[in-house]
Every structure is written in structure tokens, then in C-alpha cells.
């Protein structure tokens, strides 16, 4: 069974809007709508949307097309996934996505599930010339994923790594919920980080993997109005390219 957890509890303060972040439209559809539709096109059977700020708006829009979990208060990505208890005990694989990433395509989601067939965890990564503020994928000499290090915690050598964490993951569902029980919040922010599962899985001897996406822009997250405009431009271009490949000439 294919399942999904969509993290959509954030307020999106940098949007400077009363509308919760995931309800901002891209190509005339709320971001959360793009994600749920794409997941269904990719054959995902159970979708849990983790809501918080603006929960009623999200529920009014998606209605009963998904299952909901409430994250209150918001204590990190690991804590958000912990709320999706409706999936505990279910077999198969679960993809975890952010509700502010509207550009993800069906084909990439399908590839991610395929990439995780022989693994307990697959991190979706991307190659950037400058890793900037993104977490780095640290591999061992055999190429296996050892850990994910947040940019602020990187040593000088790790900052040179150009393979970054997109914040999207596919898990074997059973191992996901077992691993979540071992996440701790002994950090400055006192939050539970999903990235800790890489080291937890490795410690348990569960296979971890990373799949590099072809187009890093597909995994972009929207944090402010500038990001929203970038996602809008990418989406419009992507839609237009599909039409042009099907024989349509677009003048402007």
C-alpha cells in the first residue's frame, strides 16, 4: 500500500497574510490542492494531512478527500509525522512531503516509491552548486547515506557538499513508526527532527538510500511571496511545455 503524510500545519508568517501558507494559490489552485491531486495520480491510497494554523480552511477545501491529523503545538517535522497515527500498523511505504511544495510531479513520486523498494528509508536529494542553507547529505565511502546535517551544524568540510536534503522522504511504514519512538528533542529548539531518523535507521541496521531528483526546482518550498512567484513561473512553464510537446504553438 502507498500512503502519504503531508505536513501542512505551519502558519507561514513570511507570507504576511491572514491566509495559511498552504492555501495560497499557484496556477489558480491552492498549493495543498496540487499536492493532494498529484499524490492521487501517483496511486497513493491513503493521505494524511497534518494541519495546524488555518486547519478549518484546509479542511473546508479538501473536505473528506483525505484524513486529517492535528499538530498543536508545532514542535518540529518529526513531531508533525508523529501525529499521523491513522497510518500506524499499515503495511507498505509512506512518502512524507511538505504542504508548501506544489511543484512535485507524479513521475517523481512514482520514482521515489520505486527507489525505496529495497530500503527502509529513501531521502530525496538534489544537487546544487551552492548548498546554502539546506541540510547536507553525508555519505560513507561506499556511498550509503550516513546522516543529514543541517547547514548551521556543518563543519567546514561538510559545507562543501553539494548534495542537499529536499525535505522529502519515503519510508517503510512499519520502520517509520518504530523509529519515531526514538526521536528526542535534546536540541536548542527543543523540537523533534525527522532527519534524525537517518542515524536511527543506520544504528538499527535498516537500509537507507538517497534518490537525486532531476530538477531541484520541482522540490522547491514556498516560504514567502518571492518563492510563490518562482513556483508560479515554474508551474506555468511546465504546463506550457506539456502543451508544446503535444503540438501546440505558444506565441507568448
Order of alpha helices (4+ residues) and beta strands (2+ residues): beta-beta-beta-alpha-beta-alpha-beta-alpha-beta-alpha-beta-beta-beta-alpha-beta-alpha-alpha-beta-alpha
